[in-house]
Amino acid sequence: MKRDDEYIRKLLLELEESDDTYIVSSLAINADEEDEKQHYHLQLLSDAGLMVEEERGVFRMTNQGHDFLAAVRSETIWKKTKVGAGQVGGVTLGILKDIATAYLKQEVASRLGITLQ
């Protein structure tokens, strides 16, 4: 299964908007395709440090996850980030965050007239 960055963003946005702190995703033997996709992507988020698996199948977003989400929350910045990543043929989640953060810094500089390092 390929990593789906759009799906990862959607998972993080849904968790942030939820009243719940945790997302439960355990795989049953006869799990459907959507459950498998969700669990796989939660595992990838955990591998990247954006989520942590507190118990088997119980995940919560880390501070790094919140930072990633802050960088990719804006639709405008997300679209620019995807285009930028596509121009180099795909990137890691860390670089995806770096690209989004760079666009976010440009936005801050443009709106506030300050430059961030």
C-alpha positions in Angstrom: 0.0 0.0 0.0 1.3 3.5 -0.9 1.5 6.3 1.6 -1.3 8.8 0.9 -0.3 12.2 2.1 -3.8 13.6 1.5 -5.2 10.8 3.7 -2.6 11.5 6.4 -3.6 15.2 6.5 -7.3 14.2 6.7 -6.7 11.9 9.6 -4.8 14.6 11.5 -7.5 17.2 10.8 -10.3 14.8 11.9 -8.5 14.0 15.1 -7.8 17.6 15.9 -11.5 18.5 15.3 -12.7 15.7 17.4 -13.5 15.9 21.1 -11.5 12.7 21.6 -7.8 12.7 22.4 -7.3 9.2 21.0 -8.2 7.4 17.8 -8.7 3.7 18.1 -7.7 1.5 15.1 -7.2 -2.2 15.6 -7.2 -4.6 12.8 -9.5 -7.6 12.9 -8.8 -10.6 10.7 -11.5 -9.6 8.3 -10.8 -5.9 8.3 -12.2 -4.0 5.4 -10.0 -2.0 3.1 -10.8 1.4 4.8 -9.9 0.0 8.2 -6.6 -1.4 6.8 -5.8 1.9 5.2 -6.5 3.9 8.4 -4.4 1.5 10.6 -1.5 1.5 8.1 -1.4 5.3 7.9 -1.7 5.6 11.7 1.3 3.3 12.0 3.2 5.5 9.4 2.3 8.6 11.5 3.6 6.8 14.5 6.8 5.8 12.7 7.3 9.5 11.8 6.7 10.7 15.4 3.5 12.5 14.5 1.4 10.1 16.4 2.2 7.7 19.3 0.6 4.3 19.9 -0.3 4.5 23.6 -1.7 1.0 23.6 -2.1 -1.5 20.9 -4.3 0.2 18.3 -4.8 3.4 20.4 -3.1 6.4 18.9 -2.7 10.0 20.0 -1.2 13.0 18.2 2.2 14.2 19.4 3.4 17.8 19.6 5.2 17.1 16.3 1.9 16.0 14.8 0.3 19.3 15.9 3.2 21.2 14.4 2.9 19.3 11.1 -0.8 20.0 11.0 -0.3 23.7 11.7 2.0 23.8 8.7 -0.4 22.0 6.4 -3.8 23.2 7.7 -4.3 26.0 5.2 -5.7 24.8 1.9 -3.6 27.3 0.0 -0.3 26.2 1.7 -1.3 22.6 1.4 -1.8 22.9 -2.4 1.5 24.7 -2.8 3.2 22.1 -0.7 1.8 19.2 -2.8 2.9 21.0 -6.0 6.4 21.6 -4.6 6.7 17.9 -3.5 5.5 16.8 -6.9 8.1 18.8 -8.7 10.8 16.6 -7.1 8.9 13.4 -7.5 7.8 12.9 -3.9 9.3 13.6 -0.5 9.4 12.3 3.1 6.9 13.5 5.6 9.7 15.5 7.3 10.5 17.3 4.0 6.8 17.7 3.3 6.5 19.5 6.7 9.6 21.6 5.8 8.1 22.7 2.5 4.8 23.6 4.2 6.6 25.4 7.0 8.6 27.4 4.4 5.3 28.5 2.7 3.8 29.3 6.1 6.8 31.5 6.9 6.4 33.3 3.6 2.7 33.9 4.5 3.7 35.2 7.9 6.3 37.5 6.3 3.8 38.8 3.8 1.0 39.5 6.3 3.1 40.7 9.3 6.1 42.2 7.6 8.5 40.1 9.6 11.0 37.5 8.5 11.2 34.2 10.4 14.3 32.1 10.4 
